[in-house]
């Protein structure tokens, strides 16, 4: 048996590491709270909309009450990644 045979494979659960339910779901570019502090029925409805790739306009108003903003650290990280990507593009074009 080679050492590679003992490596975890994609889809294998990590031993002694419980899985956790997500606390947010992105629908058409909008972030919604789910699970934990959200009623089970609301989470189920949001997941159904997600599964059918619903547009924001299709989301009922009572579910939009669970929309949330990205955390500041997430927004800052996204901006930083965008800035780095732009810099890399500029570097590639300036070297030509």
C-alpha positions as CSV (number, residue, x, y, z in Angstrom):
1,X,0.0,0.0,0.0
2,X,1.5,3.3,-1.1
3,X,1.4,6.4,1.2
4,X,-1.1,8.1,-1.2
5,X,-3.7,5.4,-0.4
6,X,-4.1,6.9,3.0
7,X,-4.7,10.5,1.8
8,X,-8.3,11.8,2.1
9,X,-10.2,12.0,-1.1
10,X,-12.6,14.7,-2.2
11,X,-15.9,14.3,-0.4
12,X,-14.4,12.5,2.6
13,X,-15.4,14.0,5.9
14,X,-12.5,15.1,8.1
15,X,-12.3,12.8,11.2
16,X,-13.4,14.4,14.5
17,X,-14.5,17.5,12.6
18,X,-18.2,18.2,12.7
19,X,-19.8,19.8,9.7
20,X,-21.7,23.0,10.3
21,X,-24.7,24.5,8.5
22,X,-24.1,27.7,6.5
23,X,-25.3,31.0,8.1
24,X,-25.8,32.8,4.8
25,X,-27.0,32.2,1.2
26,X,-26.4,34.3,-1.9
27,X,-29.3,34.8,-4.2
28,X,-28.8,36.9,-7.4
29,X,-26.0,38.8,-5.7
30,X,-27.9,39.5,-2.5
31,X,-26.9,37.9,0.8
32,X,-29.6,36.3,3.1
33,X,-29.2,35.0,6.7
34,X,-30.3,31.3,7.0
35,X,-30.3,28.6,9.8
36,X,-29.3,29.5,13.3
37,X,-31.3,32.7,14.1
38,X,-33.7,32.2,11.2
39,X,-36.9,30.1,11.4
40,X,-36.6,26.7,9.7
41,X,-39.4,27.4,7.3
42,X,-37.8,30.7,6.1
43,X,-34.5,28.9,5.6
44,X,-36.3,26.2,3.6
45,X,-38.0,28.8,1.4
46,X,-34.7,30.6,0.7
47,X,-33.0,27.4,-0.2
48,X,-35.8,26.5,-2.6
49,X,-35.3,29.9,-4.3
50,X,-31.6,29.2,-4.5
51,X,-32.0,25.7,-5.9
52,X,-34.1,27.2,-8.8
53,X,-31.7,30.1,-9.4
54,X,-34.4,32.7,-8.7
55,X,-33.8,36.3,-9.5
56,X,-34.1,39.0,-6.7
57,X,-37.4,40.3,-8.1
58,X,-38.9,36.8,-7.5
59,X,-38.1,36.8,-3.8
60,X,-41.2,37.6,-1.7
61,X,-41.0,40.6,0.5
62,X,-41.3,38.6,3.7
63,X,-38.1,36.8,2.8
64,X,-36.3,40.0,1.9
65,X,-36.5,40.9,5.6
66,X,-33.7,38.3,6.1
67,X,-31.3,40.1,3.6
68,X,-28.1,41.2,5.2
69,X,-25.0,43.1,4.2
70,X,-21.6,41.6,3.7
71,X,-19.4,42.0,6.7
72,X,-16.9,44.9,6.3
73,X,-14.0,42.4,6.3
74,X,-15.6,40.5,3.3
75,X,-16.1,43.7,1.4
76,X,-12.6,44.9,2.0
77,X,-11.2,41.5,1.0
78,X,-13.2,41.6,-2.2
79,X,-11.9,45.1,-3.0
80,X,-8.3,44.0,-2.3
81,X,-8.7,41.0,-4.6
82,X,-10.2,43.2,-7.4
83,X,-7.3,45.7,-7.0
84,X,-4.7,42.9,-7.2
85,X,-6.4,41.5,-10.3
86,X,-6.3,44.9,-12.0
87,X,-2.6,45.3,-11.1
88,X,-1.8,41.9,-12.6
89,X,-3.7,42.8,-15.8
90,X,-1.8,46.1,-16.0
91,X,1.5,44.4,-15.5
92,X,0.8,41.9,-18.2
93,X,-0.2,44.6,-20.7
94,X,2.8,46.9,-19.9
95,X,5.3,44.1,-20.5
96,X,4.1,43.6,-24.1
